[in-house]
């Protein structure tokens, strides 16, 4: 299997947790659905149609943490744009505190069953160009991207403990060797949406907050550069 490897990074990021309202919290890593949107934006897929290309069956996505997860809080003055025709005359403001990721950086592994779409993503990455501006969740948090390489992947049906570099799908049957010097975090995240933007799957995702590999017993993909990854 051919796989594209690229990094995304920014000064700030916010991937809103679906169960928060007045004081929005952020996921520590971008959900698979968010990464799908970023790849769609990269090559110019319309936001109303890109999801039909990113089912779990067709699009394979893995996420690795490049730098330690660091969160901060910033207060925003949200305005009601419907109460005045001119922004200078808007009186209604509500201060809301947002939880943000500070200096987020992630490595994305991407493969696709549609060779034409895959090659289009590869061309855009290699040439360092994008159709729409990429962002870390919110439009004001612009994301940079860096193409790393194209690698070959080999599926490994593992029966022993091994170190996995990416976030992994967690279930109660998964055997994990929790090591004392590492910080583990598990979160329930949207993992797949249909064309109507309805979440069809939520997944429990486990990761080490400093980007260190997780020692566990699961099948994985071995990259030609030594990477050991699990697709979400």
C-alpha positions in Angstrom: 0.0 0.0 0.0 1.3 3.5 -0.9 0.9 6.1 1.8 1.6 9.9 1.8 3.2 11.4 4.9 2.9 15.1 5.7 2.9 17.4 8.7 0.3 20.0 9.7 1.1 22.7 12.3 0.0 26.1 13.5 0.3 28.7 16.3 -3.1 27.7 17.7 -5.8 25.1 17.1 -9.3 24.3 18.3 -11.1 21.1 17.5 -14.4 21.6 19.4 -15.7 18.8 21.5 -19.2 18.0 20.5 -20.6 18.0 24.1 -19.4 21.5 25.0 -21.4 24.7 24.4 -20.8 27.9 26.4 -17.1 27.3 27.1 -15.8 25.3 24.2 -13.2 22.6 24.9 -10.9 21.2 22.3 -9.8 17.7 21.4 -6.1 17.1 21.9 -5.7 15.8 18.4 -7.7 16.5 15.2 -10.5 13.9 14.7 -10.3 11.8 11.6 -13.3 13.7 10.2 -11.3 17.0 10.6 -8.3 15.6 8.8 -10.6 14.5 6.0 -11.8 18.0 5.6 -8.3 19.4 5.5 -7.3 17.0 2.8 -10.4 17.9 0.9 -9.6 21.6 1.2 -6.1 20.9 0.1 -7.2 19.7 -3.3 -10.4 21.8 -3.7 -13.2 19.4 -2.9 -16.4 21.3 -2.1 -17.4 21.1 1.5 -20.8 19.8 0.6 -19.4 16.8 -1.3 -15.9 15.9 0.1 -17.3 13.5 2.7 -18.4 11.0 0.1 -14.7 10.4 -0.7 -13.6 9.9 2.9 -15.4 6.8 4.1 -13.2 4.5 6.3 -13.4 1.9 3.5 -11.8 4.2 1.0 -9.7 6.7 2.9 -7.0 5.5 5.4 -5.9 8.1 7.9 -3.5 7.8 10.8 -2.4 10.7 13.2 0.9 11.0 15.0 1.6 13.7 17.6 4.8 15.7 16.7 5.0 17.9 19.8 3.7 17.7 23.3 0.0 18.6 23.7 -0.1 22.1 25.2 -3.4 23.8 26.0 -4.3 27.4 26.9 -7.4 29.5 27.3 -8.3 32.7 25.6 -11.4 34.8 25.9 -13.2 35.9 22.8 -15.7 38.7 22.4 -18.4 37.2 20.3 -20.7 39.7 18.5 -24.3 39.4 17.3 -24.0 40.5 13.6 -27.8 40.5 13.2 -28.5 43.5 15.4 -26.7 46.2 13.3 -25.9 46.7 9.7 -22.5 48.1 10.5 -20.0 46.3 12.7 -19.0 49.6 14.5 -22.6 49.9 15.7 -22.9 46.4 17.2 -23.6 46.6 20.9 -24.4 43.0 21.8 -21.2 41.2 22.8 -20.7 38.0 24.8 -17.3 37.0 26.2 -16.6 33.3 25.9 -13.5 31.5 27.0 -12.1 29.0 24.4 -9.7 26.2 25.2 -7.0 26.2 22.5 -4.1 24.0 21.5 -0.9 26.0 21.5 1.7 25.3 18.8 0.0 22.1 17.7 1.9 19.9 15.2 0.8 16.5 13.9 2.0 14.0 11.3 -0.6 12.6 8.9 -0.5 9.3 7.1 -2.9 9.1 4.2 -3.8 6.4 1.6 -6.8 6.1 -0.6 -8.4 3.4 -2.8 -9.0 6.0 -5.6 -5.7 6.3 -7.3 -6.7 9.5 -9.1 -7.6 11.3 -5.8 -4.5 9.9 -4.2 -2.3 11.2 -7.0 -4.0 14.6 -6.9 -3.2 14.9 -3.1 0.4 13.8 -3.8 0.8 16.4 -6.5 -0.5 19.2 -4.3 1.7 18.2 -1.4 4.8 17.8 -3.6 4.3 21.2 -5.1 3.5 22.8 -1.8 0.2 24.3 -3.0 -3.4 24.2 -1.7 -6.8 25.1 -3.3 -8.4 26.3 -0.1 -6.6 27.6 3.0 -6.1 25.0 5.6 -6.9 25.7 9.3 -6.5 24.1 12.7 -10.2 23.7 13.3 -11.2 27.4 13.2 -10.7 29.6 10.2 -8.6 32.1 12.1 -6.1 29.4 13.0 -4.2 29.0 9.7 -2.4 25.7 9.3 0.9 25.2 7.5 1.7 21.9 5.9 5.0 20.2 5.0 5.3 17.2 2.7 7.5 14.5 4.1 7.5 11.5 1.8 5.6 8.7 0.1 6.2 5.3 1.8 5.2 1.7 1.3 3.1 0.0 3.9 3.0 -3.6 4.8 0.2 -5.0 7.1 1.5 -6.8 10.1 -0.9 -9.2 11.9 1.0 -8.9 15.2 0.6 -11.3 18.1 3.3 -9.7 20.3 3.7 -6.3 22.0 5.2 -3.6 19.8 5.6 0.2 19.8 3.0 2.1 17.7 3.9 5.6 16.6 0.3 6.9 16.0 -2.9 7.3 17.9 -4.7 4.0 18.1 -8.3 2.8 18.3 -9.0 1.7 21.9 -11.2 -1.2 22.9 -11.5 -3.2 26.1 -9.8 -6.2 24.5 -6.7 -4.3 23.5 -3.6 -5.2 25.5 -1.5 -2.2 26.5 1.7 -2.1 28.4 1.3 1.2 30.3 4.8 2.6 31.0 5.4 4.8 34.0 7.3 7.6 32.2 4.5 8.2 29.7 1.2 10.2 29.9 -1.7 8.4 28.3 -5.1 10.0 27.3 -8.2 8.5 25.9 -11.0 10.4 24.2 -14.2 9.6 22.3 -14.1 11.3 19.0 -16.2 11.5 15.8 -14.5 9.1 13.4 -16.7 9.0 10.3 -19.5 11.1 8.8 -22.0 10.6 6.0 -22.6 13.0 3.2 -25.2 14.8 5.3 -22.6 15.5 7.9 -24.2 13.1 10.4 -21.6 11.3 12.5 -22.0 7.6 11.8 -19.2 6.4 14.1 -17.6 7.6 17.3 -14.3 6.0 18.3 -12.3 5.7 21.5 -8.8 7.0 20.6 -5.8 6.4 22.8 -2.6 8.5 22.5 0.5 9.5 24.5 0.3 13.3 25.1 4.0 13.9 24.4 4.0 12.0 21.1 5.8 8.9 22.5 5.0 5.5 21.0 2.5 3.2 22.7 3.5 -0.4 23.5 0.5 -2.6 22.8 -0.6 -5.8 21.1 -2.4 -5.0 17.9 -2.1 -5.4 14.2 -0.5 -2.5 12.5 1.1 -1.2 9.3 4.9 -1.1 8.9 6.2 1.7 6.8 9.3 1.5 4.6 10.9 4.1 6.9 10.3 2.0 10.0 7.0 3.7 10.9 4.5 1.6 12.8 1.0 3.1 12.4 -2.6 2.3 13.0 -5.3 3.8 10.8 -8.3 5.3 12.7 
